[in-house]
């Protein structure tokens, strides 16, 4: 049974930081490309960042220079370090694992507000 469990979301002031984690089980983590996506109210889910099994990364233009995706294959976990957060970063953040199929976590809420 595949499980992806996100954590680390919460309420933060503009300019603040959060670190999201996504712990996985039931997949061969090191062979999967991992991703973070987000969905704001009334909007479609959008890509935030991805990291391949080899460690190559890709970011949405809106988060380049502020967010960093990383992975720890020993812990079967992917991270998203988010700095200089803005109100427009407010969304539910989802992690994904992709190889032959794509699996999703349940999401974690990030709210950026003063």
C-alpha positions as CSV (number, residue, x, y, z in Angstrom):
1,X,0.0,0.0,0.0
2,X,1.4,3.3,-1.1
3,X,1.4,6.2,1.4
4,X,2.6,9.7,1.1
5,X,2.2,11.8,4.3
6,X,2.9,15.5,4.2
7,X,3.7,17.6,7.3
8,X,5.1,20.9,8.3
9,X,2.3,23.2,7.1
10,X,0.9,26.0,9.1
11,X,0.3,29.7,9.5
12,X,3.3,32.0,8.9
13,X,3.8,35.7,8.4
14,X,4.9,37.2,5.1
15,X,8.6,36.9,4.8
16,X,8.7,33.8,7.0
17,X,9.8,30.3,6.4
18,X,8.4,26.8,6.5
19,X,9.8,23.4,5.8
20,X,7.4,20.8,4.4
21,X,8.2,17.1,4.6
22,X,6.7,14.1,2.8
23,X,7.3,10.7,4.1
24,X,6.7,7.8,1.8
25,X,6.1,4.1,2.1
26,X,5.1,1.4,-0.4
27,X,7.2,2.8,-3.2
28,X,10.9,2.3,-4.2
29,X,11.6,5.9,-3.2
30,X,15.1,6.2,-4.7
31,X,13.6,5.3,-8.2
32,X,10.8,7.8,-8.1
33,X,10.7,11.4,-9.2
34,X,9.2,13.4,-6.4
35,X,7.2,16.6,-6.7
36,X,5.5,19.3,-4.7
37,X,2.3,20.9,-6.1
38,X,-0.1,23.4,-4.6
39,X,-3.7,24.3,-5.0
40,X,-5.2,27.6,-3.9
41,X,-8.9,28.1,-3.4
42,X,-10.7,28.4,-6.7
43,X,-7.5,27.6,-8.7
44,X,-6.1,24.6,-10.4
45,X,-3.4,22.5,-8.9
46,X,0.0,23.8,-10.1
47,X,3.5,22.5,-10.0
48,X,5.8,24.0,-7.4
49,X,9.0,21.9,-7.7
50,X,10.2,18.5,-8.8
51,X,13.3,16.4,-8.2
52,X,14.3,13.4,-10.2
53,X,15.7,10.2,-8.9
54,X,19.1,11.5,-9.9
55,X,18.6,14.7,-8.0
56,X,17.9,17.2,-10.8
57,X,15.5,19.9,-9.8
58,X,12.9,22.1,-11.5
59,X,11.0,25.0,-10.1
60,X,8.0,27.1,-11.0
61,X,9.1,30.6,-11.9
62,X,7.0,32.0,-9.0
63,X,9.1,30.2,-6.4
64,X,12.6,30.2,-7.9
65,X,15.2,31.6,-5.5
66,X,12.8,31.2,-2.6
67,X,12.0,27.5,-2.4
68,X,14.3,24.5,-2.4
69,X,13.3,20.9,-3.0
70,X,15.5,18.1,-1.6
71,X,15.3,14.4,-1.0
72,X,16.8,11.9,1.6
73,X,16.7,8.5,0.0
74,X,17.8,6.9,3.3
75,X,14.6,8.3,5.0
76,X,12.3,7.9,2.0
77,X,11.4,11.6,2.4
78,X,11.2,14.6,0.2
79,X,11.4,18.2,1.6
80,X,10.4,21.6,0.5
81,X,12.2,24.5,2.2
82,X,10.1,27.6,1.7
83,X,11.7,31.0,2.4
84,X,10.5,34.6,1.9
85,X,6.9,33.4,1.9
86,X,4.3,35.6,0.3
87,X,0.5,35.7,0.8
88,X,0.1,34.3,-2.7
89,X,1.9,31.2,-1.6
90,X,-1.1,30.3,0.5
91,X,-2.5,26.9,-0.7
92,X,-2.8,23.3,0.1
93,X,0.6,21.7,-0.7
94,X,0.7,18.1,-2.1
95,X,3.6,15.8,-2.7
96,X,3.7,13.3,-5.5
97,X,5.8,10.2,-6.3
98,X,6.1,9.2,-10.0
99,X,7.6,6.3,-11.7
100,X,5.3,4.0,-13.6
101,X,2.3,5.5,-11.8
102,X,1.8,8.8,-9.9
103,X,0.7,8.8,-6.2
104,X,-0.4,11.8,-4.2
105,X,-0.4,12.7,-0.5
106,X,-3.4,14.2,1.3
107,X,-2.0,17.7,1.4
108,X,-0.9,20.1,4.1
109,X,-2.3,23.7,4.4
110,X,0.1,26.6,4.2
111,X,-1.3,30.0,5.1
112,X,0.8,33.1,4.7
113,X,-0.9,36.1,6.4
114,X,-0.1,38.8,8.9
